[in-house]
Amino acid sequence: MNKRVLFILFLTLLIAITAFNIYAQRTASNDDLQADIQQLQEENQQVAEEKNELKQTLNQQDPAEIQAYHNALIKQVSEFVETAFVQNKGTYQERKEKAKKIMSEDLLDIFFPTDTYKGETKASVGNIEVFIKTGHLSSNRATVLVRLDHTLHSSQNNQKQVSPVFIEVKAQRQEDHWMMTEFTEVMKERDP
């Protein structure tokens, strides 16, 4: 009989421990679930606030004003490409002076490191396509993707090599114009 009582006590203890574990697991799951729900509600609230801000921005700005804003950015980026990626002894100084107005000092040092152009090759650009990647319609910072055809003209053998290139340009609005602050080559296409 002693073994039977001991067995019943052990079985009761085992059932109690199992019940406690099930209860603890459900409680922990509910706590985790509540925390996840709270986080999702906060994120939802933040998205709703951003949506309202964007709606207010759209309501406050005239579509023509937004278009003018984007056109100015596209024009400045196109000027940057035509200034930075063209190489020619005859226009080096003129392009360098123009670059001072549209490029940061870092970019100026990259594209115009010397006082005179000492290279023998000429380069030109064509088929420039500009795609604005910025998220806010009236932000003072913008990221722009540019696709262009970069042509190198060799003066030694009168050959030219055309390379399609994609770059990402970061721009910052300063007073009444855009200043290009950095660029990276996103992808260089292979010739067919």
N, C-alpha and C positions, 0 to 999 in steps of 0.2 A: 504494500500500500504506500509505503514511503516513496517508492520509485514512481508510482502513479501521481502522487501529489507534486513531486518534483517535475515530472513531465508536463503536467497541467500548468504549473507555474512558469516553466520555460516556454511553453506554447503561448501563454498569455503575454509574457514579456516580448516574445517575438512578434506577436500581433500588434502590441502597443508600439514597438519600435517601428514596424512597417507603417502603421497608421501615422505616426509622427513624421516619418520621412516623406510620405505622400503629402501630408499637410504642409510641411516646410517647402517642398518643391513647388506646390501650387501657389503658395504665398510668394515665393521668390519669383516665379514666373509672372504672377500678377504685378509685382513691383517692377520687374523689367518691362512688362507690357505698358504699365502706367508711365514709366520714364520715356519709353519710345513714343507713346501717344503725346506726351507733353512736348517732346522735341519736335515732332511733326506739326503740332499746333503752332509752336513758335516759328518754325520755318514757313508755314502757311501764312502766318501773320506778316512775316517779313516780305514774302512775295506779294501779298496783297498791298502792303505799303509801297513797294517799288512800282507796282502796277498803277497805283493811284498817282504817284509822283510823275510817272511817264504820261499818264492821261492829262495831268495838269500842265505839263510841259507842252504837250501837243495842243492843248486848248489855248495856251498863252502865246504860242508862236504861230505866225502865219506860214503856210506851206511855202510861199515864195521866199520867205526869209530863210527857212530851213534849206531850200534848194540853193539859195545864194551862198549860204554857209558851206554846203558841200561842194559847190562849184569852185569856191575859192581854195578849198583844200585840194581838190583834184588839179587845179591849175598850178598850185605851188609844188605839188609832188611831181607833176610833169616837168616843171622847170628844174627841179632837183635832178631828175633823171637825165635831162638834156644837158645839164651843166656838169654833172659828176661823171657820166659814162662816155662822154665825148672826149676824144683826145686829138689835139691838133696844135701844132706850134703857133700858128697864126692867131688863134683865138684864146690861148691859154690865159693871158693876163685879163682879158675881158671876162672870161668865165670865172676866174678866181675872184674878181671883184663882185660879180653877181652872186657867187657862192657865199660870200661873207654875209649877205643879206638873208639867205635862206637855209644855211647850215649851221649847226653847232660847231664850236671850236674843234671838238674831237673829229667830226666828219671832215672839216676843212683840212685838218692835218693828214687825214687818210687820202683824200682826193687831190689835194694841192700841197704836197709836202715841201716843194722847192719854189723859188721865185720864178724860175723859168722852166719850160718843158724841155727835157733833154732826150725824149724818146724819138725813135725813128718811125714808129707805126702811128697810123691814124685810126681812130675808132669813131663810129657813129651809132645812133640808135634809131629804131623805127618801130612802128606798130605798137605804140605804148598803150597799154590798157591798165586803168586804175580802178581798184575795187576797195571801197571803204569798209573796214572791218570793225569799226567802233560801235559800242553798244548804246551810247547816249547821244541824243540828237544835238545837244548844245554843250557837249563836253569840251574842255580846253585841251584835251589830249586825244589823239587818234592813232589807230593802227591801220595801215593801208597796205594792201597787196598790189604789186605791180608786175605785169608781164610785159616784157619788151624783147625785141630782137636786137642783139648787140653785134655789130659788124666790125671786124678788124680788117683794115686795109694794109697789106704789106707793100712797102715802097721798093723792096728789093726785087720782087718777082711779079708785081702787079696782080696779086691774087687777093681775094677777100674771103673771109670765113664768117658766116652768120651763125650765131648761137642764140637760141631762145633762152631767156633767163627769167626766173621768178624771184622777186625780192620782197621782203617785208620791211616797211619803213615806219618808224615811230615819229610822230609829229606832235608839236606842242604849239598852241596858239599864244602868240605874244603880241599884245596890243591889237594891231589891225592886220596882222599877217601870220602865216604858219611858218614855224622853224622846224626843219628836219633835225632830229636829235640822234637817231641811230638807225642802222639798217642791217639786215642779215639776208644772206641768200637762202631762200627757202628750198628751192629745188632747181637744178639745172637740167633742162630737157636734153635728151639725146637726139642727135640728128637722125632722120629716117634712113 
